[in-house]
Amino acid sequence: MTTPDPAVDPLGYPGRPAAGSGCLVHGRFERVADRRQLAEDLAALDAVPLEARHPVLAVGANASPERLAAKLGSPAVVPMTAAEVEGLAVGVSAHVSPQRYVPAAPISAPGERHRLVVVWLDSDQLAAVDRTEPNYRRVPLPMPVQVPLVGGTVDCDVYAGRWGCLVDENGRPRRLGDQRALLRDLLGRSPELRALFGKTPEEFVRAAGDPARRARARDIMVAEGWVAPQPEFAVTP
């Protein structure tokens, strides 16, 4: 039996986030102790320094070194730092990704504080990641993010979903969790989704390669009453 590539496995989405602060170097995540070490490492690699990069708060696969390397290619050098953010959580976007999973989206979470990852992209990397996010728009995050490695707060961008977020039976925004469990729940609640995608997460992934089915899934999510706008991060298609 072949083991799925963790960088592309739809049911393994969003992958393992970076463990602490460090740097993605040629496909591997290497921890760093402090900003000085990071600066020295970037200089030794002849990479763009931290202060010339664009900080982006990652709420999905971009927080995973393996998946980020798959997007940017193995030669990429990208600092990835632990961060604390208030008022934001990782929810579920109301669409099916071309990569055949139901992906993350930032949601408003007043009074909550979460540990996430900031990726520091140079201009070419930023343009490359933008191209991988057709269902999102990169926007300024409305609150600063605490980044211990740099000793203070940082103003970041975030990829805001174009399609709203999924809500639970009580109308509260869902939180991203295990992809298999999410797909089982969505399929179990909608005969229309089962007719399009099958009864199991594995069948869903196979069927989700069809763009027409993915587009129809958005309509079904709206018709089922599962979708709410995200005012703080809302953008129009």
Contacts in CASP RR format, 6 or more apart in sequence:
PFRMAT RR
TARGET T0000
AUTHOR 0000-0000-0000
METHOD contacts of the structure
MODEL  1
MTTPDPAVDPLGYPGRPAAGSGCLVHGRFERVADRRQLAEDLAALDAVPL
EARHPVLAVGANASPERLAAKLGSPAVVPMTAAEVEGLAVGVSAHVSPQR
YVPAAPISAPGERHRLVVVWLDSDQLAAVDRTEPNYRRVPLPMPVQVPLV
GGTVDCDVYAGRWGCLVDENGRPRRLGDQRALLRDLLGRSPELRALFGKT
PEEFVRAAGDPARRARARDIMVAEGWVAPQPEFAVTP
4 11 0 8 1.000
4 12 0 8 1.000
6 12 0 8 1.000
6 15 0 8 1.000
6 16 0 8 1.000
6 64 0 8 1.000
6 66 0 8 1.000
6 67 0 8 1.000
7 64 0 8 1.000
7 66 0 8 1.000
7 67 0 8 1.000
7 69 0 8 1.000
7 70 0 8 1.000
8 67 0 8 1.000
8 70 0 8 1.000
8 99 0 8 1.000
10 99 0 8 1.000
10 100 0 8 1.000
10 101 0 8 1.000
10 179 0 8 1.000
10 205 0 8 1.000
10 208 0 8 1.000
11 101 0 8 1.000
11 179 0 8 1.000
11 180 0 8 1.000
11 183 0 8 1.000
11 201 0 8 1.000
11 202 0 8 1.000
11 205 0 8 1.000
12 101 0 8 1.000
12 179 0 8 1.000
13 60 0 8 1.000
13 61 0 8 1.000
13 99 0 8 1.000
13 101 0 8 1.000
13 103 0 8 1.000
13 179 0 8 1.000
14 60 0 8 1.000
14 61 0 8 1.000
14 63 0 8 1.000
14 64 0 8 1.000
14 67 0 8 1.000
14 103 0 8 1.000
14 104 0 8 1.000
14 176 0 8 1.000
15 61 0 8 1.000
15 64 0 8 1.000
15 66 0 8 1.000
15 67 0 8 1.000
16 64 0 8 1.000
16 65 0 8 1.000
16 66 0 8 1.000
17 58 0 8 1.000
17 63 0 8 1.000
17 64 0 8 1.000
17 116 0 8 1.000
17 117 0 8 1.000
18 24 0 8 1.000
18 29 0 8 1.000
18 63 0 8 1.000
18 64 0 8 1.000
18 65 0 8 1.000
18 80 0 8 1.000
18 82 0 8 1.000
18 117 0 8 1.000
19 29 0 8 1.000
19 31 0 8 1.000
20 31 0 8 1.000
20 80 0 8 1.000
20 81 0 8 1.000
20 82 0 8 1.000
20 117 0 8 1.000
21 31 0 8 1.000
21 32 0 8 1.000
21 38 0 8 1.000
21 79 0 8 1.000
21 80 0 8 1.000
21 81 0 8 1.000
21 82 0 8 1.000
21 148 0 8 1.000
21 149 0 8 1.000
22 29 0 8 1.000
22 30 0 8 1.000
22 31 0 8 1.000
22 32 0 8 1.000
22 38 0 8 1.000
22 79 0 8 1.000
22 80 0 8 1.000
22 81 0 8 1.000
22 149 0 8 1.000
23 29 0 8 1.000
23 30 0 8 1.000
23 32 0 8 1.000
23 38 0 8 1.000
23 41 0 8 1.000
23 42 0 8 1.000
23 77 0 8 1.000
23 78 0 8 1.000
23 79 0 8 1.000
23 80 0 8 1.000
24 30 0 8 1.000
24 65 0 8 1.000
24 68 0 8 1.000
24 69 0 8 1.000
24 76 0 8 1.000
24 77 0 8 1.000
24 78 0 8 1.000
24 79 0 8 1.000
24 80 0 8 1.000
25 41 0 8 1.000
25 45 0 8 1.000
25 77 0 8 1.000
26 74 0 8 1.000
26 75 0 8 1.000
26 76 0 8 1.000
26 77 0 8 1.000
27 65 0 8 1.000
27 66 0 8 1.000
27 69 0 8 1.000
27 73 0 8 1.000
27 74 0 8 1.000
27 76 0 8 1.000
28 65 0 8 1.000
29 65 0 8 1.000
29 80 0 8 1.000
30 41 0 8 1.000
32 38 0 8 1.000
32 41 0 8 1.000
32 149 0 8 1.000
34 149 0 8 1.000
35 50 0 8 1.000
35 149 0 8 1.000
35 150 0 8 1.000
35 151 0 8 1.000
38 50 0 8 1.000
38 79 0 8 1.000
38 149 0 8 1.000
39 49 0 8 1.000
39 50 0 8 1.000
42 48 0 8 1.000
42 49 0 8 1.000
42 50 0 8 1.000
42 77 0 8 1.000
42 79 0 8 1.000
43 49 0 8 1.000
45 77 0 8 1.000
47 77 0 8 1.000
47 122 0 8 1.000
48 122 0 8 1.000
50 79 0 8 1.000
50 120 0 8 1.000
50 150 0 8 1.000
52 122 0 8 1.000
53 79 0 8 1.000
53 120 0 8 1.000
53 121 0 8 1.000
53 122 0 8 1.000
54 120 0 8 1.000
54 121 0 8 1.000
54 122 0 8 1.000
54 123 0 8 1.000
54 126 0 8 1.000
54 157 0 8 1.000
55 118 0 8 1.000
55 119 0 8 1.000
55 120 0 8 1.000
55 145 0 8 1.000
55 147 0 8 1.000
55 154 0 8 1.000
55 155 0 8 1.000
55 156 0 8 1.000
55 157 0 8 1.000
56 62 0 8 1.000
56 118 0 8 1.000
56 119 0 8 1.000
56 120 0 8 1.000
56 121 0 8 1.000
56 126 0 8 1.000
56 129 0 8 1.000
56 138 0 8 1.000
56 156 0 8 1.000
56 157 0 8 1.000
56 158 0 8 1.000
56 159 0 8 1.000
57 83 0 8 1.000
57 85 0 8 1.000
57 88 0 8 1.000
57 106 0 8 1.000
57 116 0 8 1.000
57 117 0 8 1.000
57 118 0 8 1.000
57 141 0 8 1.000
57 145 0 8 1.000
57 156 0 8 1.000
57 157 0 8 1.000
57 158 0 8 1.000
58 68 0 8 1.000
58 80 0 8 1.000
58 116 0 8 1.000
58 117 0 8 1.000
58 118 0 8 1.000
58 119 0 8 1.000
59 88 0 8 1.000
59 90 0 8 1.000
59 91 0 8 1.000
59 104 0 8 1.000
59 105 0 8 1.000
59 106 0 8 1.000
59 116 0 8 1.000
59 158 0 8 1.000
59 159 0 8 1.000
59 176 0 8 1.000
60 90 0 8 1.000
60 103 0 8 1.000
60 104 0 8 1.000
60 176 0 8 1.000
61 67 0 8 1.000
61 68 0 8 1.000
61 103 0 8 1.000
61 104 0 8 1.000
62 68 0 8 1.000
62 71 0 8 1.000
62 117 0 8 1.000
62 119 0 8 1.000
62 129 0 8 1.000
62 159 0 8 1.000
63 80 0 8 1.000
63 116 0 8 1.000
63 117 0 8 1.000
63 119 0 8 1.000
65 80 0 8 1.000
68 76 0 8 1.000
68 78 0 8 1.000
68 80 0 8 1.000
68 119 0 8 1.000
69 76 0 8 1.000
71 128 0 8 1.000
71 129 0 8 1.000
71 132 0 8 1.000
72 78 0 8 1.000
72 125 0 8 1.000
72 128 0 8 1.000
72 129 0 8 1.000
76 125 0 8 1.000
78 119 0 8 1.000
78 120 0 8 1.000
78 121 0 8 1.000
78 125 0 8 1.000
79 119 0 8 1.000
79 120 0 8 1.000
80 117 0 8 1.000
80 118 0 8 1.000
80 119 0 8 1.000
80 120 0 8 1.000
81 117 0 8 1.000
81 118 0 8 1.000
81 120 0 8 1.000
81 147 0 8 1.000
81 148 0 8 1.000
81 149 0 8 1.000
81 150 0 8 1.000
82 115 0 8 1.000
82 117 0 8 1.000
82 147 0 8 1.000
82 148 0 8 1.000
82 149 0 8 1.000
83 115 0 8 1.000
83 116 0 8 1.000
83 117 0 8 1.000
83 118 0 8 1.000
83 145 0 8 1.000
83 146 0 8 1.000
83 147 0 8 1.000
83 154 0 8 1.000
84 113 0 8 1.000
84 114 0 8 1.000
84 115 0 8 1.000
84 116 0 8 1.000
84 145 0 8 1.000
84 146 0 8 1.000
84 148 0 8 1.000
85 113 0 8 1.000
85 114 0 8 1.000
85 116 0 8 1.000
85 141 0 8 1.000
85 143 0 8 1.000
85 145 0 8 1.000
85 146 0 8 1.000
86 111 0 8 1.000
86 112 0 8 1.000
86 113 0 8 1.000
86 143 0 8 1.000
87 108 0 8 1.000
87 109 0 8 1.000
87 110 0 8 1.000
87 111 0 8 1.000
87 112 0 8 1.000
87 113 0 8 1.000
87 143 0 8 1.000
88 106 0 8 1.000
88 107 0 8 1.000
88 108 0 8 1.000
88 109 0 8 1.000
88 112 0 8 1.000
88 114 0 8 1.000
88 141 0 8 1.000
88 143 0 8 1.000
88 158 0 8 1.000
89 106 0 8 1.000
89 107 0 8 1.000
89 108 0 8 1.000
89 109 0 8 1.000
89 112 0 8 1.000
89 114 0 8 1.000
89 173 0 8 1.000
89 175 0 8 1.000
90 104 0 8 1.000
90 105 0 8 1.000
90 106 0 8 1.000
90 107 0 8 1.000
90 114 0 8 1.000
90 116 0 8 1.000
90 175 0 8 1.000
90 176 0 8 1.000
91 104 0 8 1.000
91 105 0 8 1.000
91 106 0 8 1.000
91 107 0 8 1.000
91 165 0 8 1.000
91 166 0 8 1.000
91 173 0 8 1.000
91 174 0 8 1.000
91 175 0 8 1.000
91 176 0 8 1.000
92 102 0 8 1.000
92 103 0 8 1.000
92 104 0 8 1.000
92 105 0 8 1.000
92 165 0 8 1.000
92 166 0 8 1.000
92 173 0 8 1.000
92 174 0 8 1.000
92 175 0 8 1.000
92 176 0 8 1.000
92 182 0 8 1.000
93 102 0 8 1.000
93 103 0 8 1.000
93 104 0 8 1.000
93 105 0 8 1.000
93 135 0 8 1.000
93 161 0 8 1.000
93 163 0 8 1.000
93 164 0 8 1.000
93 165 0 8 1.000
93 166 0 8 1.000
94 163 0 8 1.000
94 164 0 8 1.000
94 165 0 8 1.000
94 166 0 8 1.000
94 218 0 8 1.000
94 221 0 8 1.000
94 222 0 8 1.000
94 226 0 8 1.000
94 227 0 8 1.000
95 102 0 8 1.000
95 103 0 8 1.000
95 135 0 8 1.000
95 162 0 8 1.000
95 163 0 8 1.000
95 214 0 8 1.000
95 217 0 8 1.000
95 218 0 8 1.000
95 221 0 8 1.000
96 102 0 8 1.000
96 208 0 8 1.000
96 213 0 8 1.000
96 214 0 8 1.000
96 217 0 8 1.000
96 218 0 8 1.000
97 103 0 8 1.000
97 135 0 8 1.000
97 208 0 8 1.000
97 214 0 8 1.000
98 134 0 8 1.000
98 209 0 8 1.000
98 211 0 8 1.000
98 214 0 8 1.000
100 204 0 8 1.000
100 205 0 8 1.000
100 208 0 8 1.000
100 209 0 8 1.000
101 179 0 8 1.000
101 205 0 8 1.000
101 208 0 8 1.000
102 166 0 8 1.000
102 179 0 8 1.000
102 182 0 8 1.000
102 183 0 8 1.000
102 186 0 8 1.000
103 135 0 8 1.000
104 176 0 8 1.000
105 136 0 8 1.000
105 160 0 8 1.000
105 161 0 8 1.000
105 164 0 8 1.000
105 165 0 8 1.000
105 230 0 8 1.000
105 233 0 8 1.000
106 158 0 8 1.000
106 159 0 8 1.000
106 160 0 8 1.000
106 161 0 8 1.000
106 230 0 8 1.000
106 233 0 8 1.000
107 165 0 8 1.000
107 173 0 8 1.000
107 230 0 8 1.000
107 233 0 8 1.000
108 173 0 8 1.000
108 230 0 8 1.000
108 231 0 8 1.000
108 232 0 8 1.000
108 233 0 8 1.000
116 145 0 8 1.000
118 145 0 8 1.000
118 147 0 8 1.000
118 154 0 8 1.000
118 156 0 8 1.000
121 129 0 8 1.000
130 138 0 8 1.000
133 159 0 8 1.000
135 161 0 8 1.000
135 162 0 8 1.000
135 163 0 8 1.000
136 159 0 8 1.000
136 160 0 8 1.000
136 161 0 8 1.000
136 162 0 8 1.000
137 159 0 8 1.000
137 160 0 8 1.000
137 161 0 8 1.000
137 162 0 8 1.000
137 235 0 8 1.000
138 157 0 8 1.000
138 158 0 8 1.000
138 159 0 8 1.000
138 160 0 8 1.000
139 157 0 8 1.000
139 158 0 8 1.000
139 160 0 8 1.000
139 233 0 8 1.000
139 235 0 8 1.000
140 155 0 8 1.000
140 156 0 8 1.000
140 157 0 8 1.000
140 158 0 8 1.000
141 155 0 8 1.000
141 156 0 8 1.000
141 157 0 8 1.000
141 158 0 8 1.000
142 232 0 8 1.000
144 153 0 8 1.000
144 154 0 8 1.000
144 155 0 8 1.000
144 156 0 8 1.000
145 153 0 8 1.000
145 154 0 8 1.000
145 155 0 8 1.000
145 156 0 8 1.000
146 152 0 8 1.000
146 153 0 8 1.000
146 154 0 8 1.000
147 153 0 8 1.000
147 154 0 8 1.000
158 233 0 8 1.000
160 230 0 8 1.000
160 233 0 8 1.000
160 234 0 8 1.000
160 235 0 8 1.000
161 230 0 8 1.000
161 233 0 8 1.000
161 235 0 8 1.000
162 235 0 8 1.000
162 236 0 8 1.000
162 237 0 8 1.000
163 218 0 8 1.000
163 227 0 8 1.000
163 237 0 8 1.000
164 227 0 8 1.000
164 228 0 8 1.000
164 229 0 8 1.000
164 230 0 8 1.000
164 234 0 8 1.000
165 173 0 8 1.000
165 174 0 8 1.000
165 227 0 8 1.000
165 228 0 8 1.000
165 229 0 8 1.000
165 230 0 8 1.000
166 173 0 8 1.000
166 174 0 8 1.000
166 221 0 8 1.000
166 226 0 8 1.000
166 227 0 8 1.000
167 173 0 8 1.000
167 174 0 8 1.000
167 225 0 8 1.000
167 226 0 8 1.000
167 227 0 8 1.000
167 228 0 8 1.000
168 174 0 8 1.000
171 228 0 8 1.000
173 228 0 8 1.000
173 230 0 8 1.000
174 182 0 8 1.000
176 182 0 8 1.000
179 201 0 8 1.000
180 201 0 8 1.000
183 201 0 8 1.000
183 204 0 8 1.000
184 200 0 8 1.000
184 201 0 8 1.000
186 193 0 8 1.000
187 193 0 8 1.000
187 194 0 8 1.000
187 197 0 8 1.000
187 198 0 8 1.000
187 199 0 8 1.000
187 200 0 8 1.000
187 201 0 8 1.000
187 204 0 8 1.000
188 194 0 8 1.000
189 224 0 8 1.000
190 220 0 8 1.000
190 224 0 8 1.000
192 220 0 8 1.000
192 223 0 8 1.000
192 224 0 8 1.000
193 217 0 8 1.000
193 220 0 8 1.000
196 207 0 8 1.000
196 213 0 8 1.000
196 216 0 8 1.000
196 217 0 8 1.000
196 220 0 8 1.000
197 203 0 8 1.000
197 204 0 8 1.000
197 207 0 8 1.000
197 208 0 8 1.000
197 213 0 8 1.000
197 217 0 8 1.000
198 204 0 8 1.000
198 207 0 8 1.000
207 213 0 8 1.000
208 214 0 8 1.000
208 217 0 8 1.000
221 227 0 8 1.000
END
